[in-house]
């Protein structure tokens, strides 16, 4: 959204029409609620969109030079302004013209002569949708950055959480998740070890074997992580808490923290357990060499029905080409954890 809106001021609208009378009607309709910018041709509209970053554009279709459809397509192809919603305001009222407006990238279509209450309602609705989308994006960025924060405490890398989250998405789709549910898991999986933030460095980074007390402290990271994320009814954070609390449970009931068995373990936790272990085994760490892929797959087969859900192991093996494509796409790097922007699906 525009700097005005983010700082609490009025939303900014760019009104584009080659007829001054039409701009005047829109000005009277909207001036009491919004900051208004005006353009009478497509070139000027694109210049103002880039320099002023309006929250929305109300755009005529039939204009000399660039048509409204051409302006909208140019906006969609231009980084920095591609996200700005466009409402077409035009005398063209047939279905074909309306469809052409949506194909060009418009979000709505208002016919002339305009009804001021309808224009105000449509603008208000679409600005609300933009605000919701911005809030969801911000929440997702916070989730991703929290997930990466744990990597600064551990010996893992940002590439590990990136690969295992994509493995999790692939396996989730194979297990019957919807596209939306699998995307939620993609973004939740990096949170699986967030609780390690609460583990003392002397234990987390110890080179030798942990003693029983130290091991108890280490295992507490799953409960610490669940408390950090908190209780949520649905969405990414709900999935993240499930994953954080249950990705060390085992199919045969020998895992922790609650000794859950079989399908008592949430499906998201069972998926992430496989993705996490496979990537950890096949990645080089300061304390170990990377296992060959086939050796890691042999372990998954061996532990099917013990550590891992046997059905999910079969699905993982069936989707191995996609898994290996992710591994090739995101090779290991000897560097700081990956920036959160790279976590997008």
matplotlib code that plots the C-alpha trace (Angstrom):
import matplotlib.pyplot as plt

x = [0.0, 1.1, 3.2, 0.1, -2.0, 0.9, 1.4, -2.3, -3.3, -5.9, -5.6, -4.4, -6.4, -5.2, -8.1, -7.4, -9.7, -9.2, -12.4, -12.2, -15.9, -15.5, -12.6, -14.7, -17.5, -15.1, -13.5, -16.8, -17.6, -14.3, -12.6, -14.0, -12.5, -9.4, -6.3, -6.7, -4.3, -5.3, -4.1, -5.6, -3.6, -1.9, 1.7, 1.0, -0.9, 2.1, 4.4, 2.2, 1.7, 5.5, 6.3, 3.3, 2.5, -1.3, -3.3, -5.7, -6.2, -9.6, -9.0, -11.0, -10.7, -11.2, -8.5, -6.3, -2.8, -2.7, -6.0, -6.9, -6.3, -2.8, -2.1, -3.2, -1.1, 1.9, 1.4, 1.1, 4.5, 6.2, 7.9, 6.9, 3.4, 2.3, 0.4, -1.7, -5.4, -7.1, -10.8, -12.0, -14.5, -16.0, -19.0, -18.3, -21.0, -21.1, -19.8, -17.0, -15.5, -15.9, -14.1, -11.3, -10.8, -10.4, -8.0, -5.9, -5.5, -8.3, -10.0, -13.4, -15.4, -17.8, -19.9, -20.7, -22.7, -21.4, -23.5, -21.5, -22.6, -21.6, -18.2, -17.5, -18.6, -16.4, -13.4, -13.8, -14.2, -11.1, -9.0, -10.1, -9.0, -5.6, -5.2, -6.1, -3.5, -0.9, -1.6, -1.4, 1.9, 3.3, 2.3, 3.9, 7.1, 7.2, 6.6, 9.4, 11.9, 11.1, 11.9, 15.2, 16.1, 16.6, 19.2, 21.5, 21.6, 22.2, 24.6, 22.0, 21.8, 19.0, 19.2, 18.2, 14.9, 14.3, 14.8, 12.9, 10.0, 9.7, 10.0, 7.2, 5.0, 5.6, 4.8, 1.7, 0.2, 0.9, -0.8, -4.0, -3.5, -5.2, -2.9, -3.7, -3.0, 0.3, 1.3, 0.6, 2.8, 5.5, 5.6, 5.1, 7.8, 10.7, 9.4, 9.9, 13.0, 12.2, 12.3, 16.1, 16.2, 15.5, 18.3, 21.6, 24.5, 26.6, 24.1, 23.0, 26.6, 28.3, 30.6, 30.4, 27.5, 24.9, 24.5, 20.9, 20.2, 21.5, 19.4, 16.3, 17.0, 17.6, 14.3, 12.4, 12.9, 9.7, 7.6, 9.4, 8.7, 5.0, 4.8, 6.5, 4.0, 1.0, -2.5, -4.2, -7.4, -6.2, -3.8, 0.0, 0.5, -1.8, 0.2, 3.5, 2.6, 1.6, 4.9, 7.0, 5.4, 5.2, 8.0, 10.1, 7.2, 7.6, 5.2, 5.9, 5.3, 9.0, 9.3, 8.9, 7.5, 4.3, 5.0, 2.2, 1.8, 0.6, -2.1, -2.2, 0.6, -0.8, -0.2, 1.8, 4.2, 4.7, 5.4, 8.0, 9.7, 10.5, 11.5, 13.7, 15.6, 16.1, 17.6, 19.7, 21.2, 22.0, 23.6, 27.1, 27.6, 30.6, 30.2, 29.5, 29.7, 26.6, 25.1, 24.6, 20.9, 20.4, 21.8, 19.4, 16.5, 17.5, 17.2, 13.7, 12.7, 14.2, 12.4, 9.1, 6.6, 9.1, 10.2, 8.1, 4.6, 5.0, 2.5, 4.3, 7.6, 6.1, 4.8, 8.1, 9.9, 7.2, 7.9, 11.7, 12.2, 10.5, 12.4, 15.8, 14.9, 14.4, 17.7, 19.4, 17.7, 18.9, 22.4, 24.2, 26.0, 28.6, 27.0, 24.6, 21.0, 19.0, 17.0, 13.3, 12.4, 13.7, 11.0, 8.3, 6.8]
y = [0.0, 3.6, 5.5, 7.5, 4.5, 2.8, 5.9, 6.2, 8.9, 8.7, 6.1, 7.6, 7.0, 7.7, 8.7, 8.3, 9.6, 11.7, 13.6, 16.4, 16.1, 12.5, 13.3, 16.0, 13.6, 11.1, 13.9, 15.0, 11.4, 10.5, 13.7, 13.6, 10.2, 9.9, 11.7, 12.0, 12.1, 12.8, 11.8, 12.3, 9.8, 6.4, 7.6, 10.1, 7.5, 5.1, 7.9, 8.8, 5.2, 4.7, 8.0, 8.2, 4.6, 5.0, 2.4, 2.0, 3.2, 4.0, 3.8, 4.7, 2.2, 4.3, 6.9, 8.2, 6.8, 4.0, 2.4, 1.5, -2.1, -1.4, 0.7, -2.0, -4.6, -2.3, -2.0, -5.7, -6.1, -3.4, -4.3, -1.9, -1.1, -4.6, -5.1, -1.9, -2.8, -1.3, -0.7, 0.1, 2.9, 2.9, 3.4, -0.1, -2.2, -5.4, -8.8, -9.0, -5.6, -6.6, -9.9, -8.0, -5.8, -8.7, -10.4, -7.3, -7.5, -5.4, -6.3, -4.7, -3.0, 0.0, 1.3, 4.9, 6.9, 6.1, 5.8, 7.6, 5.1, 2.2, 3.7, 4.4, 0.9, -0.8, 1.3, 0.6, -3.1, -3.5, -1.3, -3.6, -6.7, -5.1, -4.5, -8.1, -9.3, -7.1, -8.3, -11.9, -11.3, -9.5, -12.4, -14.9, -12.9, -13.0, -16.7, -17.3, -15.1, -16.8, -20.1, -18.9, -17.4, -20.9, -21.6, -19.0, -21.1, -24.4, -26.1, -26.2, -23.8, -21.8, -24.2, -27.1, -25.4, -24.4, -27.9, -29.7, -27.4, -28.0, -31.7, -31.4, -29.6, -32.3, -35.1, -33.3, -33.0, -36.7, -37.5, -35.7, -32.1, -29.4, -26.8, -24.3, -26.8, -27.9, -24.2, -23.7, -26.6, -25.2, -22.0, -23.7, -26.4, -23.9, -23.4, -27.0, -26.2, -22.7, -24.0, -24.4, -20.7, -21.6, -24.3, -23.2, -23.0, -25.3, -28.1, -27.2, -26.8, -29.6, -31.7, -34.8, -37.0, -35.5, -36.8, -37.8, -34.4, -32.6, -34.8, -34.0, -30.3, -30.7, -32.6, -29.7, -27.6, -29.0, -27.8, -24.5, -24.1, -24.9, -22.3, -19.7, -20.2, -20.5, -21.9, -21.2, -22.6, -22.9, -21.7, -21.5, -20.9, -23.8, -26.1, -24.7, -25.5, -29.1, -29.6, -28.1, -30.2, -33.6, -33.9, -36.0, -38.4, -41.8, -44.2, -46.9, -44.7, -44.4, -40.7, -37.5, -35.5, -37.4, -40.9, -40.6, -43.6, -44.1, -41.8, -40.2, -38.1, -35.3, -35.8, -32.6, -33.9, -37.2, -35.5, -33.1, -36.0, -37.7, -34.5, -33.3, -36.6, -37.1, -33.7, -33.9, -37.2, -36.1, -32.8, -32.2, -30.8, -29.8, -33.0, -35.4, -36.1, -36.2, -39.6, -40.8, -40.4, -44.2, -44.8, -42.3, -43.9, -47.3, -45.9, -44.5, -48.0, -49.7, -47.3, -47.4, -48.6, -47.8, -44.2, -43.2, -43.6, -46.5, -45.0, -41.7, -43.4, -45.1, -41.7, -40.1, -42.8, -42.4, -38.7, -39.0, -37.2, -34.1, -34.4, -34.6, -31.7, -29.6, -30.8, -29.8, -26.5, -25.5, -26.9, -26.6, -23.3, -22.5, -19.3, -17.6, -18.7, -18.0, -14.7, -15.1, -13.9, -17.1, -19.1, -18.2, -21.1]
z = [0.0, -0.4, 2.2, 3.1, 4.0, 5.9, 8.0, 8.9, 6.3, 3.6, 0.9, -2.4, -5.6, -9.2, -11.5, -15.2, -17.9, -21.0, -20.4, -17.8, -17.0, -16.0, -13.8, -12.2, -11.4, -9.8, -7.9, -6.3, -5.5, -3.8, -2.6, 0.9, 1.7, -0.3, -1.6, -5.3, -8.2, -11.8, -15.3, -18.7, -20.7, -20.2, -20.2, -17.5, -15.5, -15.6, -14.5, -11.5, -10.6, -10.4, -8.6, -6.2, -5.5, -5.2, -3.4, -6.4, -9.9, -11.4, -15.2, -18.3, -21.1, -24.3, -24.4, -27.2, -27.4, -24.8, -24.0, -20.4, -21.1, -22.4, -19.3, -17.0, -18.8, -18.6, -14.9, -14.4, -16.2, -14.2, -10.9, -8.1, -9.5, -10.6, -7.3, -7.5, -8.0, -11.1, -11.4, -14.9, -15.2, -18.7, -21.0, -22.5, -20.8, -22.8, -21.4, -23.9, -22.8, -19.2, -19.8, -21.6, -18.6, -16.2, -18.7, -18.7, -15.0, -13.6, -10.3, -11.0, -13.7, -13.2, -16.1, -16.9, -16.0, -12.6, -9.4, -6.6, -3.9, -6.0, -6.8, -3.1, -2.1, -4.8, -3.9, -0.1, -0.7, -2.8, -0.5, 2.4, 0.4, -0.2, 3.5, 4.3, 1.8, 3.2, 6.8, 5.7, 3.9, 7.0, 9.2, 6.9, 6.9, 10.7, 10.7, 8.2, 10.1, 13.4, 11.8, 10.5, 13.9, 15.2, 12.5, 14.1, 17.2, 15.6, 13.2, 10.5, 7.5, 5.9, 2.9, 5.3, 6.3, 2.7, 1.3, 4.0, 3.8, 0.1, 0.6, 3.1, 0.6, -2.0, 0.4, 1.8, -1.7, -2.3, 1.0, -0.1, 1.2, -0.8, -2.5, 0.3, 3.1, 1.5, 1.1, 4.8, 5.6, 3.3, 5.4, 8.8, 8.4, 8.9, 12.5, 13.5, 15.6, 16.8, 20.4, 20.1, 20.8, 24.4, 24.6, 26.2, 23.7, 25.9, 25.2, 21.7, 20.4, 22.5, 20.3, 22.4, 23.4, 25.7, 29.2, 30.4, 31.9, 28.8, 26.6, 28.7, 28.2, 24.5, 24.0, 25.7, 22.6, 21.1, 24.0, 24.1, 20.4, 20.9, 23.6, 21.4, 18.6, 20.9, 20.3, 17.0, 15.5, 11.9, 9.2, 9.2, 12.9, 13.8, 11.5, 12.8, 16.4, 15.4, 13.5, 16.3, 19.0, 17.1, 14.5, 17.0, 17.7, 16.2, 14.5, 17.1, 20.0, 21.1, 20.3, 22.3, 24.0, 24.5, 23.1, 20.5, 18.3, 14.7, 13.6, 17.0, 15.6, 13.4, 9.8, 9.5, 12.2, 10.4, 7.1, 8.5, 10.4, 7.1, 5.3, 8.2, 8.7, 5.0, 4.5, 7.7, 6.6, 3.0, 4.1, 5.3, 8.7, 10.7, 12.7, 9.8, 6.1, 3.9, 3.4, -0.2, -1.2, -1.5, 2.0, 3.4, 1.5, 2.9, 6.4, 5.6, 4.3, 7.3, 9.8, 8.0, 10.6, 13.5, 13.3, 10.2, 8.9, 6.4, 3.9, 3.9, 3.3, 0.2, -1.0, -0.4, -2.5, -5.2, -5.4, -5.3, -8.7, -7.3, -4.0, -5.8, -8.1, -4.9, -3.6, -6.8, -6.9, -3.4, -2.9, 0.4, 1.1, 3.7, 4.6, 7.1, 7.1, 4.1, 4.0, 4.6, 1.1, -0.3, 1.6, -0.8, -2.6]

ax = plt.figure().add_subplot(projection="3d")
ax.plot(x, y, z, "-o")
ax.set_aspect("equal")
plt.show()
